């Protein structure tokens, strides 16, 4: 499977790519199966009802991540990239009142949200911590069609059979080419650097040629649209205030912090660290929007959606000589690094903890920033390694299952680490002790060995150490 920039950066809705966007997408795929040629269970009568069960992390943190709501809206035909939040509320109210879902091409099907969507708190399904099973029944309540899906991080969804097939593949599947005719099919950072030496091209240039080999249509305008969506999310977050939903009573802070920084600038009282405060403000603005269920871009996930946009906005607003046209090289470079991490480890908090989300995002952002500041391929790889290395072991322990504490501030710190990592790499010559590939493998091993209660289940860490009030 070719992993495009547009696979890494996908517009969608908050609060979670794996727990919100993924289940919604899975439900839409299930509807397509029902409309298509999928074989129903032998002996089943006419299609009449739907059901769903959430497993593993999707169950334990599903309510805080709005997984139930996302699954229901997916069964109603909504998609993350195009969902109208206002219309969705009306649909949810109608489904709750009528206990039916109107499905295009399938008619009116029975579905009681309180009874037909089950949170299964038992052992997770065998394939992945984020599992859901979708059911269709005939008029007598007999099984009509059943499908198991896994939401594997970043909004990516696979069926149980697809996941099993991918695990059985040989180890020589390239990151940027699984049978796809791409000119630079690097599977790891070492191959990426070697291909750069042989071709004389930058990482961004190689990634660009890979994208064009798969789809040559309007690449630059599509990349520009991704950045516009990211930047618009920052701006929305900087305008909004109030209390975030979910019951923790977390206040939006980005708008007030921005005003403080503007006031200090007008009084010529900027502190030496104020540029880093701007980085945090940009990142927190995005993740406050995400926590409110707003529209964000996976980067590479929703929980880490603020790191890349904040670092890129820092480049444009605060770096001398910044050029807007270099936004494309930033995102191409970041996507190349994100693809390596997803292929060789994971970007799923439920699989490896937050090192796979904010850690991956920080590595991507560091690489992108280093690239647009003139770094060599070796310096870019070094920047990504520095950023990822200093997130190793980071747990995913969201309070109350909400993508708020510690997630919002964690994005600010991830962006600051990205800036620092790029700076450190640019101060060197690209030669360093720990290769990025080894760091990615260390993350994979750390995630494998991490206790399940620290992997997006809200059963340990900060999630169980809350203020008593």
Secondary structure, DSSP 8 states (H G I E B T S, - for coil): ----HHHHS-EEESS-IIIIIHHHHHHHHHHHHHHTT----TT--SEEEEEEEEEEHHHHTTTTTTHHHHHHHHHTT--TTT--HHHHHHHHHHHHHHSEEEETTTEEEE--HHHHEEEE-SS--SS-SEEEEEEEEETTS-EEEEEEEEEEETTEEEEHHHHHHHHTS-TT-BTTBSS---S----SHHHHHHHHHHHT--HHHHHHHHHHHH--SSHHHHHHHHHHHHHHHHHHHHH--SB-SSSS--B--HHHHHHHHHHHHHTT---TTHHHHHHHHHHHHHHHHHHTT-EEE-SS-STTHHHHHHHHHHHHHHSTT--GGGHHHHHHHHHHHHHHHHHHS---HHHH-GGGTHHHHHHHHHHHHHHHTT--HHHHHHHHHHHHHTTTT--B--GGG-S-TTHHHHHHHHHHHHHHHHHHHHTS-S--SS-HHHHHHHHHHHHHHS-GGGBSSSSSGGGG-----
